[in-house]
């Protein structure tokens, strides 16, 4: 439709789509052919290579762009070697230029503001009326859109359906029997709201919603890459569960994960929260470049922050300015600088680590040491000692050594010394440092290690023996006082090494400090002994984020065309100029970034999370592309509703996830029946208008958890290391270290899916079949598939057969009548009474199975899992029926 000359052309909805579809490939992002780029207004209005102006605001006829679009010469006409633009598109561009060629803001980048809730109108739209259907504000927005497609809402779903639907959505599994029966048997009009409140207060709420976040956090129990060795990071998963259960405000939830270590007096939980960005992969393979993979981890943090928190494709800006959205190439590296100064360096041990003192004695020892220093030395010194005892930081990792002679990086992770060894540790600040604490392994007795200033013949500031040890050992040596920043040259002599290739010692980390303080104070010797006891204690650890101190600062640069080896201009931490600035007085570090992400001026953070919650409850987001709210993403079906909920989420709800979820699940929109009528099939086959409830296949976690619930096997045990439920031999192969999948015992094999040990290179097979992801990188949205493998898994996987057995035993309780047993099973699975047609179908299945099992003891044993009081043909046949029930469409689907 061509607008009249007086109509204002909208850049975002009318012009930008034309440019993105036809022009941007050659004139934006990586390429700007002819010196013309349409990415940013200042670039588009600049002179081209031939000194013409492609766009002259206010004068389309003088604009080279219009001349080229309308040229008859095929060598001149644009788009080059493509069909000419439709006349309607050219007319839009012409009018846009005549109107001043103003760039417009994309809807997702506009700050949120209050949105008026639409109200039904009567008498030719002049007066407001009351909706007979709407139950809260959400419904008014949905009902207002019904007019476009001339639709009416569906009736409310029955109680059994609502119970199952809302339970799966809020806690990811069936509710307790008491909660279920209370709702099903209640005639109280407020019974549904009470059900919702009960589910929101359940300890299983956190498990369900943490499962969603784990994909975004790329959480796994292993490090990834070729070795994919184990990583103890499960305390982060438990932190997530508790954060959701406690309804931690979403802004605090993000601040702690991005910068918990930078908060004033951070707690262990604050540090553990930062493991969000320590879920990046670490490459333990020998021969790899540690700086390359440290850099890769930093880039992953940038991309994950934008994908998970702001729903925006920022990764492509690593190589060039964004082709479609207002982000420039240098924006990426200014943003990267927030993360580039962290202590982690692709170490085998995943330093820095938070050391957790579970033992009460060690906790008391730590408190005693820190308290004594605070009382006898200073609060600052006490804080420094506390940090070192908790993290062994800030230390130099030996993998940063270079210039090796008769020494090397062993497995590219630790410096090892042969006889007459020499190597270098660069740029160490020795001001006020007279002591060195270090971690090493001695392989051969008789080694002498010396530290020289600036050259192998330079002044010796330390000399110590490195005795043979059984394992890693933490020890100390004095340093000769020095000033300034120096390259330290390490030498090692050991005449007990007989072969030139033999190594005598291995270095891990080095901590340059002062001798233990308070030497002239009472109890000094006892406190120092306690200090070393705590320092050397073998305790559980969790990878965390920590920044370099000023003397270890790492500079950041633009990578030319994304190549980390080709460094361009030096940059400092900053956010894209196209969005809002850092909050006033915010520090220029990750904490400042976290405050920027959660600022009420940020247009993306609230929208992204509200859209993600909507997707969890309805199967699709209001904007379908959760991973891309930018100009190339699918626009929201109900933009005003998304903006309304996002503004409310930040303001009235005060970032409460539970308040947001409750608002959605108590709407009339959510409670509709899911049956599709011929009219809905014709007018809205994809349910974009929400005139019915969506039918969504359960997630991989829910498929497993539900089968455990229905069978009665589910363990409600929470927290702790990942567990290993049944998995066939041979799936898990770790050739380099021989690690194997060892099936958990007792209730641990029946714990919820969120606790299943997650190996990136070999994730739990049945979960992958149901669209679980490997979590090597952030996954903003799982794409649901439907393959024969899914049915084969639930019908044949031994874990599901085990569930079917126990489901059958549960059906047999208190009844010997087979029809009663099957009817009971159907109700346990669906909360509904079975109808005659379904009962007859399942009875036929039972009778056919029974006929095959009679007089076939081998098949009976196979189906019942061995000889027991359940080893009979009747039970075996009922297991077949139970297995079929667990595979019913209405069981694996949320209706």
C-alpha positions, 0 to 999 in steps of 0.5 A, spaced: 500 500 500 502 506 497 501 512 503 499 519 501 505 524 501 502 526 508 503 520 511 509 519 515 513 513 513 516 509 519 523 507 518 522 501 523 516 497 520 516 500 513 524 502 511 528 497 515 525 491 512 526 493 505 533 495 506 535 488 510 532 484 505 535 487 499 540 492 500 544 490 507 548 484 504 552 489 500 551 495 504 552 494 511 556 490 516 562 486 513 561 490 506 560 497 504 560 497 497 562 503 493 563 506 500 556 506 502 553 503 508 546 503 510 547 500 517 547 507 521 545 514 519 551 517 519 554 512 514 548 512 510 548 520 509 556 520 508 559 521 501 560 515 497 567 513 494 565 517 487 563 523 492 556 523 491 551 523 496 547 516 496 541 519 501 540 527 501 535 528 506 529 532 504 530 531 496 529 524 494 530 526 486 538 528 488 539 522 492 544 517 488 540 511 492 533 513 488 537 514 481 540 507 482 534 503 484 530 506 478 535 506 473 534 502 466 541 500 465 542 493 468 550 495 470 547 501 474 541 499 477 540 496 484 540 491 487 545 489 482 544 483 478 537 482 482 530 483 480 528 491 481 525 493 487 517 493 487 514 500 485 511 500 492 518 499 495 521 504 491 515 509 493 516 508 500 524 509 500 522 516 496 517 518 501 522 516 507 528 520 504 523 526 502 521 526 509 528 527 512 531 520 512 530 519 519 532 513 522 527 509 527 528 505 533 526 498 533 521 496 538 526 492 543 531 498 544 526 503 546 525 504 554 519 501 557 514 505 559 507 504 562 502 501 558 494 503 558 490 496 559 485 496 553 478 496 555 472 493 552 468 498 548 460 499 547 456 504 543 460 505 537 467 505 541 465 511 545 464 507 552 467 502 556 464 496 558 466 490 562 469 484 559 465 477 561 471 473 560 477 477 562 480 475 569 486 480 569 489 485 565 493 480 560 486 478 558 484 485 556 490 485 551 488 478 548 481 479 548 483 486 544 486 482 539 481 477 538 477 483 533 483 482 528 481 475 527 474 475 529 475 470 534 472 468 541 475 465 547 475 457 548 471 455 555 475 454 561 479 447 561 476 442 566 479 441 573 483 435 572 486 438 566 488 445 569 491 441 575 496 437 571 497 443 566 499 448 572 503 443 576 507 441 570 508 449 568 510 451 576 514 445 579 515 441 572 512 435 575 505 432 579 504 435 585 503 432 592 497 427 593 494 432 598 495 438 594 492 435 588 486 432 592 484 438 595 483 442 589 480 436 585 475 436 591 474 443 592 468 447 590 471 454 593 471 459 587 478 461 590 481 453 589 485 454 583 488 460 586 490 457 592 493 451 588 497 456 584 500 459 591 501 452 594 505 450 587 509 457 587 511 455 595 513 448 593 521 446 594 520 443 587 518 450 584 526 452 584 528 445 580 523 446 575 525 454 573 533 452 574 532 447 569 530 453 564 536 457 566 541 451 566 541 451 558 542 459 558 548 458 563 551 452 559 551 448 565 554 441 565 558 437 570 564 437 565 569 442 562 568 440 554 572 439 548 576 433 547 578 431 554 571 433 557 573 432 564 569 432 570 568 439 573 565 440 580 560 446 579 554 443 582 553 448 587 552 453 582 546 449 580 544 448 587 544 456 588 540 457 582 534 452 585 535 456 592 534 463 588 528 461 585 525 458 591 526 464 595 524 468 589 530 472 589 528 479 585 531 478 578 535 484 578 539 481 584 539 474 581 543 477 575 547 482 579 550 476 583 551 472 577 555 477 573 558 480 579 557 477 586 564 477 587 565 485 586 559 486 591 561 489 598 563 483 603 561 478 598 558 471 601 560 464 599 553 464 595 555 471 592 561 468 589 558 461 587 553 465 583 558 468 579 560 460 576 554 462 571 560 465 567 565 459 569 561 454 566 565 456 560 569 450 557 576 449 559 581 445 554 585 440 558 588 437 551 595 437 551 599 442 546 593 447 546 594 454 547 592 457 553 591 464 551 587 462 545 582 458 550 582 463 555 580 468 550 575 463 547 571 463 554 571 471 555 568 471 548 563 466 550 561 470 556 560 476 552 555 472 547 552 469 553 550 475 556 547 478 550 543 471 548 541 469 555 539 476 558 538 481 553 535 476 547 540 479 542 544 477 537 551 480 539 556 475 537 556 477 530 559 484 532 565 480 534 567 480 526 564 486 524 559 491 525 552 488 526 548 487 519 541 489 522 542 492 529 545 498 531 551 495 534 558 497 531 564 492 531 568 496 537 562 496 541 563 488 542 570 489 544 569 495 549 563 490 552 568 484 552 573 489 556 568 488 562 570 480 562 577 480 560 580 482 566 578 476 570 583 471 573 581 465 570 586 462 564 584 456 562 587 452 567 587 444 569 584 446 576 579 451 573 582 457 578 580 461 581 576 456 586 572 458 592 574 453 597 568 451 601 569 449 609 564 444 610 568 442 616 565 446 623 572 445 625 575 448 619 570 454 619 572 456 626 579 456 625 578 460 619 574 465 623 579 465 628 585 467 624 581 472 620 579 475 627 586 475 630 589 479 624 583 484 624 584 485 631 592 485 631 593 488 624 588 491 620 581 490 617 584 490 610 589 485 612 584 481 615 580 481 608 586 480 604 588 474 608 581 471 608 580 472 600 587 468 600 585 462 604 578 462 601 581 462 594 588 462 593 588 468 589 591 473 587 596 468 584 600 467 578 599 461 574 605 457 572 602 456 565 604 464 564 611 462 564 615 463 557 622 463 554 624 456 556 630 452 557 631 445 559 624 446 562 617 447 559 609 447 560 608 440 562 601 438 558 601 446 557 598 447 564 604 447 569 611 449 568 616 443 569 623 443 571 629 439 568 636 440 570 639 446 569 632 449 567 631 456 566 624 460 564 621 467 565 615 469 569 613 476 566 611 483 569 611 481 577 610 487 581 615 486 587 613 493 591 612 491 598 612 483 597 618 480 601 614 473 601 612 467 596 607 462 597 607 457 592 604 450 590 608 445 587 610 437 586 617 435 587 618 428 583 626 427 584 629 430 591 635 434 591 632 440 587 634 447 588 630 453 585 632 460 585 629 466 583 633 472 579 631 479 577 630 480 570 636 475 567 638 468 569 645 472 572 641 477 575 640 478 583 638 472 586 632 474 591 630 467 593 633 460 593 630 454 596 630 447 595 624 443 592 624 436 596 620 430 593 613 430 595 607 425 594 602 430 591 601 437 590 604 441 596 603 448 598 610 451 601 613 458 602 620 462 601 622 469 603 624 474 598 629 479 598 626 486 598 625 489 591 621 495 588 618 496 582 615 491 576 620 485 574 621 479 569 623 474 574 627 468 571 627 461 575 633 457 575 633 450 577 639 445 578 638 438 580 644 433 579 640 427 581 636 428 574 641 423 570 637 424 563 636 430 560 629 429 559 627 427 566 623 433 570 624 434 577 619 439 579 612 442 577 610 448 579 602 450 579 601 457 582 605 463 586 603 468 591 607 474 592 605 477 599 608 479 605 610 474 611 604 473 616 603 479 619 603 481 627 609 477 629 610 481 635 603 480 637 601 474 643 599 467 640 602 469 633 605 462 632 599 458 634 595 463 629 600 462 624 600 454 625 592 455 624 593 459 618 597 454 614 592 448 617 587 452 613 591 454 607 593 446 606 586 443 607 583 439 602 576 442 601 571 442 596 571 447 591 567 451 586 570 455 580 568 462 581 569 469 577 574 474 580 578 480 577 585 481 577 588 486 582 591 493 579 598 490 578 595 484 574 591 488 570 590 485 563 589 490 557 583 489 552 584 491 544 579 490 538 580 484 534 581 485 527 575 482 523 575 477 530 582 474 529 584 474 537 591 474 534 591 481 530 590 486 535 587 493 533 585 499 538 586 499 545 579 499 549 576 500 556 570 497 558 564 501 555 556 499 553 554 500 546 552 508 545 546 506 541 543 504 548 543 507 555 549 509 558 552 506 565 548 508 571 551 514 574 556 513 579 557 505 576 564 502 577 567 501 570 567 493 571 562 487 571 558 490 577 557 497 573 555 492 567 550 488 572 547 495 574 547 497 567 543 490 565 538 491 571 537 498 570 530 500 569 533 504 563 535 497 559 530 496 554 531 489 553 532 485 560 525 485 562 522 484 555 527 478 554 525 474 561 518 476 560 518 473 553 522 467 556 517 466 561 511 466 557 514 461 552 515 456 558 508 457 559 505 457 552 510 453 548 512 460 544 514 467 546 510 473 545 516 474 540 517 467 537 525 468 537 527 468 544 534 469 542 533 475 537 529 481 539 532 485 534 530 487 527 531 480 524 527 477 529 519 475 529 515 481 532 511 480 538 504 478 536 502 482 542 507 487 543 503 492 548 502 486 552 509 484 552 511 491 554 506 492 559 508 485 563 515 487 562 514 494 565 510 491 571 515 486 572 520 491 573 516 496 577 509 493 580 512 486 581 519 488 583 522 483 579 519 477 582 518 471 578 513 468 582 509 474 581 510 474 574 508 467 573 502 467 578 499 473 574 500 469 567 497 462 570 491 466 573 489 469 567 483 466 563 487 466 557 492 461 560 486 457 563 482 456 556 481 449 554 486 446 548 481 443 544 481 446 536 475 447 533 474 448 525 474 455 526 480 456 530 484 451 525 482 455 519 483 462 522 489 461 527 492 454 526 498 456 530 494 459 536 498 466 535 491 470 538 491 465 544 483 463 543 485 456 546 490 453 550 496 451 547 498 443 546 506 443 548 510 436 548 513 436 555 521 437 556 526 432 556 526 433 564 519 433 564 518 427 561 523 423 565 520 426 572 513 425 570 514 418 569 518 417 576 512 421 579 506 416 576 510 410 577 511 412 585 519 412 584 520 419 584 525 421 590 524 428 592 532 429 595 534 436 593 541 438 592 548 435 591 553 432 586 550 430 579 547 423 580 548 417 574 541 413 573 541 407 569 544 408 562 547 402 558 554 400 558 558 403 552 555 410 551 560 414 556 567 413 553 573 417 556 579 414 552 584 418 555 582 417 563 578 411 563 572 415 566 566 411 566 558 412 568 557 408 575 550 407 576 547 411 582 544 406 588 538 407 592 534 413 591 539 417 587 537 413 581 530 416 581 532 423 582 529 429 578 532 430 571 536 436 573 540 432 578 543 428 572 550 428 571 551 432 565 557 430 560 557 435 554 560 430 549 555 425 552 549 427 555 544 423 558 541 419 551 534 419 553 534 427 554 537 428 548 532 424 544 527 429 547 531 435 545 535 436 551 542 440 549 549 439 550 550 445 553 557 447 550 554 454 549 548 458 551 542 455 548 536 461 548 531 456 546 530 449 545 527 447 538 521 441 539 522 436 534 518 429 533 522 423 531 520 416 532 526 415 536 522 419 542 517 413 542 522 408 541 525 411 547 519 411 552 517 404 550 524 401 550 529 404 554 530 400 561 529 406 565 522 407 562 521 400 563 523 400 570 518 406 571 512 402 568 514 396 572 513 400 578 507 403 575 503 397 574 505 395 582 502 401 584 496 400 580 495 393 583 495 396 590 488 394 594 485 391 588 485 384 584 480 386 578 484 388 572 479 393 570 479 397 576 487 397 576 487 400 569 482 405 571 486 407 577 492 407 573 489 412 568 487 417 573 494 417 576 497 419 570 492 424 568 487 426 574 481 424 569 476 418 569 477 413 564 472 413 558 469 406 556 473 407 549 480 408 552 478 402 557 476 397 552 483 399 548 487 398 554 483 392 556 484 389 549 492 390 550 492 387 556 489 381 554 493 380 548 499 381 552 497 376 557 496 371 552 503 371 549 506 371 557 502 365 559 506 359 559 512 363 557 516 364 563 522 367 560 518 373 557 515 374 564 522 374 567 524 379 562 518 384 563 518 383 570 525 384 571 527 377 574 524 373 579 520 376 585 513 376 588 511 380 581 513 374 577 507 372 573 503 373 567 498 378 569 503 383 572 507 382 566 501 384 562 499 390 566 506 392 565 505 392 558 499 397 559 503 401 564 508 402 559 503 404 554 499 409 558 506 413 560 506 413 552 499 416 551 499 423 547 495 426 553 501 424 558 507 426 554 503 432 552 501 438 556 494 439 554 
